[in-house]
Amino acid sequence: MGHPQHVDMLHGPLMGKLILFALPIALSSILQQLFISANVAVVGHFVGARAVAAVGGNGPIVNLIINLFLGLSVGANVVIARYVGRDDKAACQSAVHTVMAVSLLSGIFLLAAGQFLAPMLLRLVDVPEDVMDLAVLYLRIYFMGMPFIMIYNFGAAVLRSVGDTKRPMYSLIVAGVVNVSLSLVFVLGLGMGVAGVGLATLTGNLVSAALVTWFLLTEDDMIRLCPRRLSITRVHLMRVIRIGAPAGLQGMIFSLSNVCILSGINGFGSATAAGSATAINFEFISYFFINAFCQATVTFTSQNYAMCQLDRCRKIFRESMGCGILLSGATCAVFTFGAAFFSGMYTGDPEVIHHAVTRVSIVESMQWLSATYEISGAALRGMGISMLPAMVTLVGSCLLRIVWVYTVFRMVPTYEMLLSVYPVSWIITGVIMLAAYFLIRRKLFRERERGGVCKPLEF
């Protein structure tokens, strides 16, 4: 692999490569969040509150649906990274075309399903009736872009399997600029309101998909895309599903648990809800650093585990965990000590700021704890163990939060008690996941090293 964007994950020092791999992913996520915020700001300033509610009300639905397929893209990353590590060109090529065929078909399916299901899905999350028409319009336009969203995410997973995280980031930067620019043109210039924002988002997704596709079409032979070869090979599809489906289901259930907490927060009134929503923006940024090192852990571990470089697997875990906690912890500290200042950038309402600062002090200050189970789970997935981390997260984080809402919170129904479930769930899930990681790693490594000879991994 001679492409300048590729990273040699099997040889040489790891720390610098992990950081160079992870930071573009973190920056991509932060930029995406900023572009989403810009779209909301456009409709908020130039259309009105109903438009903001219509666009914002789609968030839980979009997250629930996309999380399942993002999980499958994790499976694609692991499978292709293993083939790359083994330098198995034939299998890698077949897997790439399987993955991209699946992305296209799933995108078309979601496009069609979204047109029919949009009203029902919005009623499930209690979107107010006075904004229902606008919300349905926006969601239907958003679903028209699902083929592009799927192509980008699966294509980015293919590029990341060889260590290329910069070009997916460049694609998002260009797409984000197009998105925000067209939002201003469609809303301010043409007066298209919510439809304008939806069409701008659709165009941005098309641009990111087109760029990633172009990169794959001009790639080295190992992961080069040839449209005429698009087809689904069952063995590769099953391997992607085995690793990716548990991660996707975990993301969906995780979103559901957060919807339960959101309903409790909304019960305290609009000022509390607004303050909580403001603070969540800071939590996203801190989490993006953790998620970036999760993806680095999955990819680097996949290649090295496939080639039986077990000491490097241990080092990948240590260094990714350290970097994830350090960078996330640094942003947590900045936002915690500057909570009032940063909250004031979103609102001038003292009551809203007060509730935002309360959430920051309880949740954001401890966000770095989630690295303990996120990165441990990523290391397990890199070794091909996907169902266990999904189940641990389901029980320790998702179900615990739902139980907390209906038991502890009902006994002490305060805003602070409701928010306390986050650090409690992170600590419990982190302890369980770390224990599972070390126990399973010891078992797997002993099996691989049995007889004094460690052979490259066969699926």
TAFENUR-V460640 format. One line per field, one symbol per residue. phi: phi as a letter, one per 40 degrees, with the letter a starting at -180 (. if undefined). psi: psi as a letter, one per 30 degrees, with the letter a starting at -180 (. if undefined). A space follows every 10 residues. Layout:
BEGIN
phi = ???
psi = ???
END
This chain:
BEGIN
phi = .bccccbccc bgdcdccccc cccccccdcc cdcccccccc cccccbbicc ccccccccdd cdcdccdccc cccccccccc ccccccfccc cccccdcccc cccccccccc dccccccdcc ccccbfcdcc bdccccdccc cdcccddccc cccccccccc cbgcbccdcd ccccccccdc ccdccccccb gcfccccccc cdcccccccc ccccdccbcc ddbccbdccc abcdcccccc cdcccdcccd cccdcccccc cccccccchc cccccccccc dccdcccdcc cccccccdcc cdcccccgcc cccccdcccc cccccccccc cdcccccbdc ccccccabcd cccdcccccd cccdcbddcc cccccccccc cccgbbcccc cccdccbccd cccddcbdcc cbcbdccccc cccccccccc cccccccccc dccccccccc ggbbcdcbc
psi = jgkfflkjff llkeeeeeef eeeeeeeeee eeeeeeeeee eeeeefelee eeeeeeffee eeeeeeeefe eefeeeeeee eeeeefhiee eeeeeefeee eeeeeeeeee eeeeeefeee eeffghkkef geeeeeeeee eeffgeeeee eeeeeeeeef fggjfeeeee eeeeeeeeee eeeeeeeeef hfbeeeeeee eeeeeeeeee eeeeeefgll eegkkjefgk ljkeeeeeee eeeeeeeeee eeeeeeefee eeeeefffle eeeeeeeefe eeeeeeeeee eefeeeeeee eeeeeeghie eeeeeeeeee eeeeeeeeee eeeeeefgee eeeffflgje eeeeeeeeee feeefgefff fefeeeeeee efggjeeeee eeeeefeeee eeeeefdeee eiileeeeff feeeeeeeee eeeeeeeeee eeeeeeeegk ggkjlkkk.
END
